């Protein structure tokens, strides 16, 4: 390892240690104003309008995205654009979350004045208690005096890390209060690997089902089973309830005289099923655990009728497995 590499590593560790210390200070400094900020957002009938300039603006955009994806409608408004018409995006039903390390960023003046003029709740985040932003705010969130990790105090590092963490804390507190579940989360994340992991069985299942009634001959049942090509057949009993299934394995076990039998002679009774609201990942786990390739979908609180069928290939195509 060269001396320059050693120096780089030392710098990296120093920066991370400084920002870790800053986060520890932030956690220790939180008081009732944090709870007041959460309650202010919960009372709002509109959105959280987030604004900040420069590095605070970049952090603000991330906080906006986190809030919006976890059940709190949010929008970022650039303070310079706000002064040229975008103040119209901020309504009386909204709550403003304004970020500024110094609390004196000139570009924020019009947004602050707009919230005061129209009685729009203002949550300010800054590091100076007597700053214009915090003095004007309905709820003031004061960042502790942690040194910037750059070493000379001019590059926003520790301050932006604290602001980002504070935004995450607000988002998580809000989502926990609203009992925001992975299923809710998926509504805002339908794409990519995350969307696939949170897909529900109902999103992937087939609704054209291979079903026959009790008393059906195996000759007729084989035609139905072959038509859809799932390698499985459902057998329905009274009132359409799923009474059993027939798989390729069941066919092999009853090859001798198969066509002389009826479906109830061959089927496996009390089949394993899955609920339509279950995560597709759970369906994959069940299929892998039982070494099977498909599951009928039955609502445990419904009539007991098959609502769909999910195949392992469907999960693979969706990127679940």
C-alpha positions in Angstrom: 0.0 0.0 0.0 1.5 3.3 -1.1 1.7 6.4 1.2 -0.9 8.3 -0.9 -3.3 5.4 -0.6 -2.8 5.4 3.2 -3.5 9.1 3.3 -6.7 8.7 1.2 -7.9 6.0 3.6 -7.1 8.2 6.6 -9.1 11.1 5.1 -12.1 8.9 4.4 -12.1 7.5 7.9 -11.8 11.0 9.3 -14.7 12.3 7.3 -16.9 9.3 8.2 -16.0 9.6 11.8 -16.9 13.3 11.8 -20.2 12.7 10.2 -21.0 9.8 12.5 -20.3 12.2 15.4 -22.6 14.8 13.9 -25.4 12.2 13.6 -24.9 11.2 17.2 -25.1 14.9 18.2 -28.3 15.3 16.2 -30.0 12.3 17.9 -29.1 13.7 21.3 -30.3 17.2 20.4 -33.8 16.2 19.3 -36.6 17.5 21.5 -40.4 18.1 21.5 -40.0 20.3 18.4 -39.5 17.1 16.3 -42.8 15.7 17.5 -44.4 19.1 16.8 -43.1 18.9 13.2 -44.6 15.5 12.7 -47.9 16.6 14.1 -47.9 19.7 11.9 -47.4 17.5 8.8 -50.2 15.1 9.9 -52.6 18.0 10.3 -52.0 19.3 6.8 -54.7 18.5 4.3 -52.3 19.2 1.4 -48.7 18.4 0.6 -45.4 19.0 2.3 -43.6 21.7 0.2 -39.9 21.2 0.6 -37.5 24.0 -0.4 -33.8 24.7 -0.1 -31.0 26.3 -2.0 -27.7 24.8 -3.2 -26.7 21.7 -1.3 -29.7 22.0 1.0 -31.8 21.9 -2.2 -30.3 18.7 -3.3 -31.0 17.2 0.2 -34.5 18.6 0.0 -35.2 16.8 -3.3 -34.2 13.5 -1.7 -36.4 14.2 1.4 -39.3 15.1 -1.0 -38.9 11.8 -2.8 -38.7 9.8 0.5 -41.8 11.5 1.9 -43.8 11.0 -1.4 -42.9 7.3 -1.6 -43.9 6.5 2.0 -47.4 7.9 2.0 -46.8 11.7 2.6 -47.6 13.7 -0.5 -44.7 16.1 -1.1 -43.3 18.5 -3.7 -40.0 20.3 -4.1 -40.2 24.0 -4.9 -37.0 25.7 -6.0 -36.7 29.0 -4.1 -35.4 30.9 -7.1 -38.3 29.7 -9.2 -40.7 30.4 -6.4 -39.9 34.1 -6.7 -40.9 33.9 -10.4 -44.3 32.3 -10.1 -43.9 29.0 -8.4 -45.2 30.4 -5.1 -48.5 29.6 -6.7 -47.7 25.9 -6.0 -47.9 26.5 -2.3 -51.5 26.5 -1.0 -53.1 27.2 2.4 -53.6 23.4 2.8 -49.9 22.7 2.6 -47.1 22.8 5.1 -43.6 24.1 4.2 -40.4 22.4 5.2 -37.6 24.8 4.5 -33.9 23.9 4.7 -30.9 26.2 5.2 -27.8 25.6 7.2 -27.3 29.3 8.0 -31.0 30.1 8.1 -30.2 33.3 6.2 -30.3 32.1 2.6 -31.5 35.2 0.6 -33.4 33.2 -2.0 -35.7 31.7 0.7 -37.1 35.1 1.7 -40.0 35.1 -0.7 -41.1 31.6 0.4 -40.9 32.5 4.1 -42.9 35.7 3.5 -45.5 33.8 1.5 -46.0 31.3 4.3 -46.4 34.1 6.8 -48.8 36.1 4.6 -51.1 33.1 4.0 -50.8 31.4 7.4 -49.1 28.3 5.9 -47.4 26.3 8.6 -43.6 26.6 8.3 -41.1 24.0 9.6 -37.6 25.4 9.4 -34.3 23.4 9.6 -31.1 25.4 10.3 -28.1 25.4 12.5 -28.5 28.9 14.0 -31.3 29.4 16.6 -31.5 33.2 16.0 -31.5 32.9 12.2 -34.3 34.5 10.2 -35.7 31.1 9.1 -36.0 29.7 12.6 -37.3 32.8 14.1 -40.1 33.0 11.5 -40.9 29.2 11.7 -43.9 27.7 13.5 -41.7 24.7 14.3 -37.9 25.2 14.5 -35.7 22.2 14.1 -32.2 23.2 15.2 -29.2 21.3 13.9 -26.4 20.9 16.5 -23.1 22.7 16.1 -21.2 19.8 14.5 -18.1 20.7 12.6 -18.2 20.1 8.8 -16.2 17.0 7.9 -14.2 18.9 5.2 -11.9 20.2 8.0 -12.1 23.9 7.1 -15.8 24.5 7.7 -16.7 25.7 4.2 -18.0 22.6 2.4 -21.5 21.3 3.5 -20.8 17.8 4.7 -21.8 17.1 8.2 -24.6 19.6 8.0 -26.2 18.1 4.9 -25.8 14.6 6.4 -27.7 15.7 9.5 -30.4 17.4 7.4 -30.8 14.2 5.3 -31.0 12.0 8.4 -33.6 14.4 9.9 -35.7 14.1 6.8 -35.5 10.3 7.0 -36.6 10.5 10.6 -39.6 12.6 9.8 -40.6 10.2 6.9 -40.3 7.1 9.1 -42.2 8.7 12.0 -45.0 9.6 9.6 -45.1 6.2 7.9 -45.1 4.4 11.3 -48.0 6.6 12.5 -49.9 5.8 9.3 -49.1 2.1 9.6 -47.6 2.2 6.1 -47.0 -1.4 5.0 -44.9 -3.0 2.2 -48.1 -3.4 0.2 -48.6 0.4 0.4 -45.0 0.9 -0.5 -45.3 -1.1 -3.7 -48.1 1.2 -5.0 -45.4 3.9 -5.4 -42.6 1.4 -6.5 -44.1 -0.8 -9.2 -40.9 -1.0 -11.3 -37.5 -2.6 -10.8 -36.3 -5.3 -8.4 -38.0 -3.6 -5.5 -41.4 -3.6 -7.3 -40.9 -7.3 -8.2 -40.2 -8.2 -4.6 -43.3 -6.5 -3.4 -45.6 -7.8 -6.1 -48.7 -9.6 -4.8 -49.9 -12.9 -5.9 -53.0 -11.3 -7.4 -50.8 -9.2 -9.7 -49.2 -12.3 -11.3 -51.9 -15.0 -11.1 -53.8 -16.5 -14.1 -57.5 -16.1 -14.0 -58.4 -18.6 -16.8 -58.3 -21.7 -14.7 -58.1 -25.5 -15.3 -61.1 -26.5 -13.2 -63.6 -29.5 -13.4 -66.3 -30.5 -11.0 -66.4 -33.6 -8.8 -67.7 -36.6 -10.7 -65.9 -35.6 -13.9 -64.3 -38.6 -15.7 -60.6 -38.6 -16.0 -60.8 -38.7 -19.8 -62.6 -35.3 -19.8 -60.4 -34.0 -17.1 -57.3 -34.7 -19.1 -58.6 -32.6 -22.0 -59.1 -29.6 -19.6 -55.8 -30.2 -17.9 -53.9 -30.3 -21.3 -55.8 -27.3 -22.8 -54.2 -24.7 -20.5 -50.8 -26.4 -20.0 -50.2 -25.6 -16.3 -49.6 -29.2 -15.5 -52.2 -29.1 -12.8 -56.0 -29.4 -12.5 -58.4 -28.1 -9.9 -61.4 -30.1 -8.8 -64.4 -28.2 -7.4 -66.9 -29.4 -4.9 -70.2 -28.0 -3.6 -70.7 -24.3 -4.2 -67.5 -24.2 -6.3 -65.1 -24.7 -3.4 -61.7 -26.1 -4.4 -61.8 -29.6 -3.1 -58.6 -31.0 -4.6 -56.0 -30.9 -7.3 -54.6 -33.3 -9.8 -50.9 -33.0 -10.8 -48.7 -34.9 -13.2 -47.5 -36.9 -10.2 -51.1 -37.9 -9.4 -51.5 -39.1 -13.0 -48.4 -41.2 -12.9 -49.5 -42.8 -9.6 -52.8 -43.8 -11.2 -51.7 -44.8 -14.7 -53.2 -48.3 -14.4 -56.9 -47.9 -15.4 -56.7 -44.1 -15.4 -59.4 -43.5 -17.9 -61.9 -45.6 -16.0 -61.5 -43.4 -12.9 -63.2 -40.1 -11.9 -61.4 -37.1 -10.7 -62.1 -37.7 -7.0 -60.3 -41.1 -7.3 -57.1 -39.4 -8.4 -57.0 -36.0 -6.8 -55.1 -34.8 -3.8 -57.5 -33.5 -1.2 -57.1 -30.4 0.9 -54.5 -28.9 -1.5 -52.0 -26.3 -0.5 -53.2 -22.8 -1.6 -52.1 -19.2 -1.2 -54.1 -16.0 -0.7 -54.3 -13.3 -3.4 -52.9 -10.6 -1.2 -49.8 -12.6 -0.2 -46.5 -11.4 -1.6 -45.3 -13.2 -4.6 -42.1 -13.9 -2.8 -44.0 -15.9 -0.3 -45.5 -18.0 -3.1 -42.0 -18.7 -4.4 -40.9 -19.8 -1.0 -43.9 -22.1 -0.6 -43.3 -23.6 -4.0 -39.6 -24.1 -3.5 -40.2 -25.6 0.0 -42.7 -28.1 -1.3 -40.9 -28.7 -4.6 -44.0 -27.8 -6.7 -44.4 -25.5 -9.6 -47.8 -23.9 -9.1 -50.4 -22.9 -6.5 -54.1 -22.3 -6.7 -55.1 -18.9 -5.2 -57.9 -19.0 -2.7 -59.0 -16.1 -0.5 -59.0 -17.6 3.1 -61.9 -15.3 4.0 -63.9 -15.9 0.9 -66.1 -18.7 -0.5 -63.2 -21.2 -0.8 -63.4 -21.0 -4.6 -60.2 -20.8 -6.7 -59.7 -17.2 -7.8 -56.5 -17.8 -9.7 -53.4 -19.9 -10.3 -49.7 -18.7 -9.9 -46.9 -20.6 -11.6 -43.2 -20.4 -10.7 -42.5 -19.3 -14.3 -44.7 -16.3 -13.7 -42.6 -15.3 -10.7 -39.4 -15.8 -12.7 -40.5 -13.6 -15.5 -41.5 -10.9 -13.1 -38.1 -11.0 -11.5 -39.4 -12.2 -8.1 -37.4 -15.4 -7.8 
